[in-house]
Amino acid sequence: MKRKFTFHVVNLPHTQTTAEYTHCAYTQKVRKFCNMMTDLGHDVILYASEESEARVKELVTVITKEKQQEFFGNSDHTKQFFNITWNMYDPGWVEMNANTIRAMAERIRPKDFICIIGGTCQKIISDAFPDNMSVEYGIGYLGTYSKYRVFESYAHMHYVHGQDHDDNGNFYDTVVPNYYDKEEFPFAEKPDDYFLFIGRLIDRKGWRIAQEVCEKLGKRLILAGQGEFSGYGEHVGVVGVEKRGELMSKAKAVFVPTTYLEPFGGVHAEALLCGTPVITTNFGVFTETVVNGENGYRCDTFRDFVAAVKAVEKFSAAKRKKIRTVAQNRFSTDVVALKYQNYFNRLYDLWGDGWYAL
């Protein structure tokens, strides 16, 4: 059943809702979520900064570029990490939350949905409108609060539940994977002779593992992302949408050896959408998305990583095409949009018979 809803979507205080901010995964979730819901025929009101490429009924500016510079500085976000802290009492959050509440009060109607991407940093918005359902619709973080939660993976949902020993689950929690415009991810019939790492150059993203493995085997390694680079490989900095697709599609494989419990790891889904196999660790979301020998390898030891590099070099063009097809059927916006539609249909039923809705 397809119903028409109104969504009040709140972005983050430090970015613009544009494709330029590819390295802020949650900004991209906001942009594409707005597009998906609008394309399904819903009304979307976006509360954000001044620039937006999202398809919405109305863009409401609740934090200006001038204020962003005051709170977060004017550092080059393509080279340095974002200067943001995750505390609802910090000035950037206070400014945006207060302006959002005022603007939303003029627009919100009964049974409209409030869509939150900043966790507890935006809880005050939900508190201001207790008669509307607030949905955290893309949880890959800790600090959740809503009764209505969409996680990016079962691994992360169970991890969050496990933080509260009294949490026995929640019938209104669900899992919907991250989502991508498949047109941004091209296919290369024959890969070039290099491996790729894309991500922040911090230890827990595992970029040093990619370096050590490729150096050991004498393989060319290209690294893209924010941070201070040193050591083996070629660092190309932060890349835009087109260059990202080119690098991913032509790589023999993409390393995503995250050392923490990865809630989703968008880079690995993007690589799969290009038909490029991935080499990952063996925990978190990867246990749900990576099948050894099919679309990449999950690794526990240095030996495993070395073996994975050798194995993916043998993947045929037909196998890479299959990887791409499977990923498109799982992560593309046209597929995921319908999962959200079904979820919001279920929530809307709670206004009627609730648990007993048939």
N, C-alpha and C positions, 0 to 999 in steps of 0.2 A: 504494500500500500504506500502510495506517495502522497504525503501531505506537504503543504507549504508552511514554512516556519520563518521567523525573524531571528537572526543571530546578531548579537552584540559582541563583536570580536575585539579583544584588547591586545595590542602589540606590546613590545618591550620599550623601555624609555630611552635606550641608547642607540637605536638604529632607525633607518628608513625602511619602509616596506617595499624594497626593490630587489631585483635579482643581483644587484651589485654586492649585496651582503651575503654572498654564498657561504661564507665561513661562519655565519651565525645560523645554525641549523633551525633554531626556533623562529627566527624571523622568516625563514623560508617556509616553515610550516604554516605560519600565519598567512603569508601571501597566497600559498597554494590552497589552503583550506578555504579562504575567501573565494578564490576562483572556482573551486569545486562546488561549493554550496550555491554560488550565484548561477553556475551553469546548470545546476539541477532545478533552478527556478525559484530559489529562496531569496529573501531579502537579507542583505548583509550590510551592517553598519560597522565600519572599522574605526576604532579609536587609536590614533597613532600620531606620528610626527607628520611633517609637511609633505614629504614625497611618498608616493605610493604607485606601484604598478599592479596592485590587486584590483580585480573586477568587483566593485561594490556598489551598492545603492547610494551610500554616502560615506565620505571620508571626513572624520571629525578630528581636527588637530588638537591634541591634548598636551603636547609638549613641542615647543618650537626648536628649531636648529640653534637659535641663540641660547636657549636654556640648556640644550644638550652640551653645547660647548662649555657653558659655565660649570655644569656638573661633571662632565666626563673628559673635558679637555679637547684639544684639537689634534691629538696624535694621529698619525697615519694608520688607520685600522687595517690596511692591507699588509702592514709590516709588523705591527705590534698587537698584543692581545688587547681586547676591549677593556677599557678602564671602568669596569662596573663591579659593584659588590652586590650580594644578594641578601639585602636587609631592607625590609619594608619601611624602616625609619630613616634610611639614607635619603638625602635631598631629592635625587632624581626620581625615586619611587614616590615620595611624598607629593611632589609636584604633579606627576602624571596621574597618580591615583585620585587626588583631589579633583583635578580637572575632569577626569573621566566620570567620576560620580556626578558632578554637576551636569555634565553634558548628557549622560545617560538618563538622568532623572527627567529630562525634557523629552526623551524619545521612547523610553521603554514602556511596554504594554504587558498586560497579563499574559502569561504563557510564552513570552519571548524567552529565548535561551541566552545566557551570558556565557561566553567562551573565553576561558582563562588559559594562558600559556606560561605565566610566571609563578605558579605555585603560591606559597604563603605570602610572597611579596605583594600579591594582588588580592589577598583574602578580604581586605577592607572593602573592596568593590562588591564582592558577594554579600558581605555583611550589610551593606547599604540597601540591598534589594532582596530581603529574605523570602519574599513571596515568588521569586523567579528561580528557576533551576540554574545553578552555576556549574558548568561542566569543565573540568580540566581535560582537554581533548587530545593531548599529546604528551603524556608523562614519560620523560626520560630522566627525571630528576628526583631528588628526595625533597622533603618539605611539601608534601601534598596535604590537602585539607578537605576537599569536596566530597560530598556523598556520591557524586557522579564523576567517575574517572575512567579515562581511556588511556591505557598503557601502550607503549610501543612494542613490548614483548612480554611473554609469560614469565621469562626469567626475571625481568625487572618487577613485574607485578608481585611475584612471589617474594622477591627480595624486600620490597616495601612492606608487604604484609608481615614478613618475618621480623621487621623492626619493632612491631608492637605485639608482644606475646599474648595479648588479649584479642588480637585481630583474627577472627576465624573466617575471614573472607567477606565479600560484599557482593550481593547479587547484582548491583548496578555497576560494578567494575567490568570492564571488557578489555580486549586487546585488538587494536587495529594498527597495522604496521605503518611506518612512515611512507610517504607517497611522493611520486616524482613525475614530472612531465617527460614522457619517454622520448619526445622529439629532441630533447637536449643530449641524448646519449646515443651517439652513432655506432655503427658496427664496422669493424675493419676485417676484411676477409683474411688477411694475413698480418699477424702482429709484427712490430719492429723488435729489434734485439735489445730490449731493456725491461727492467722491472720498475714498479712505481710505488711510492708512498705519498699519500696526500693527507694532511692533517696538521694539527698544532705540533710544533717541535718541542714536546714536553715528554718526560720519561714515561709517564703512564700510557701514552699513545703508542709506545713501542717502536719508535723510529730507529732507535739504536739497534734493535734486533734486526731490522731490515738491513741496516748498514753492515752489521757483523756477518750476516749470512751471505750477502752479495759480495762482500770483500773476500770472504773465505773462498767463494766459488769463482771469483773474478768476473762477476756479472755486472753489467752496467745498471746503475740505480739512479733514478731521477726522484727528487723529493720536492714537494710543493706544500707551502703552508706558512703560517706565521711563526716567528720565533728566531732565535739565534742559532745559526747553522755552524757546524764544525764537523770535520771527519770525512768519511768516505761518501762519494756520490756527488751529484750535481743538483744544487738547490736553485729552483726557479722562482721562489717566492710564492705569493698568493696568486692564483690564476682565476680568470673569469669563467663564465659558463662555457663559452666556445672552446677555449683552451683546455679546460677540464675534460670535456668530452673527447677531445682529440687525444690527450695524454692517456686517458683511461682506455679508450678503444684500441689503441695501438700497443699497449703494454702486454707483455707475455702474462703477467699477473700483477695484481695489486696487493701489497702487504697491508693488513689491518691487524697487527699483533698487539691489540690493546691489552694491558696488564691488569686492568680492573674489570669488574663485571659490567661489560658493555650493555647499556639498555637497548641500543639499536645499532649504532655504528653506521651512519648514513653512507659513508664512503664505500662500504662493502656492497650495499644495495646498488649504488650508482655504478660501480664496476660491473656487477652482474647484469645490469640493464644494458651495458655495452657488449655483453657476451664475454667479458674478461673474467677468468677465474680469480679467486681470492685465496690468500694465505693468512690464516687467522690463528688466534689462540683458541683454546678448547673449553670456553666457558661463556656465560652470558648469552646474549642473543644468538651467537654463532651456532650453538647447539640446536637451534630451531631452523636455521636458514642455510647452513653450509653442510653439504653432504660429501664426505670424503670420496674423491675420485670422480664426482659428478660435476660440481661447480667450484671445486677448490679443495683445500685441506685445512683441518683443524689440527693444531700442533701443541704438543706438551713439552718437547725438548728441542734443543738446538739441532740434534740429529733429525728430528721430524721436519724442522724448517728446511734443512738442507735437502732432504728427500723430496719435500713438496716442490721446491724450485725445479728440481730435475724432472719431476713427474708432470708439472703443468706445461713444460716445454713440448711435451708430446701431444697436447690437446689438439685435435683436428679442427678445421673450420666448421665442420658439421656439429661438433660438440660445442663449440663456442656459440653457434647459432641457437642450439637448444638451451644453453644457459640463458641467453638473452630472452628467448620466448617464455621460459618459465618465470624469469624475473618480471617481465612485463605483465604477465598474468597475476602477479602477486603484489607488485609495488606501484604500478602506474596509477595515475590519478583517476582515470575513468573506472578502474576496478575498485579502488579504495573509496571513492565517493559513495558508492552504493553501500559499502559497509557502514559508513557514517549515517547514511539515510536510514538504514535499518536500526541503528542504535538510537537515533533520535526519535524514530517512530516508537520504540519501546519506552523511552522516557516519557513521551507525550501521553502514552496510555496511562501513566501514573496519575494524570489529572482526572482520569475517569475511574475505572475499577481497580486501578493499581495492580497489586500482585495477581488479582483474579481476572484481569483483562484477558479475553479470549480472541 
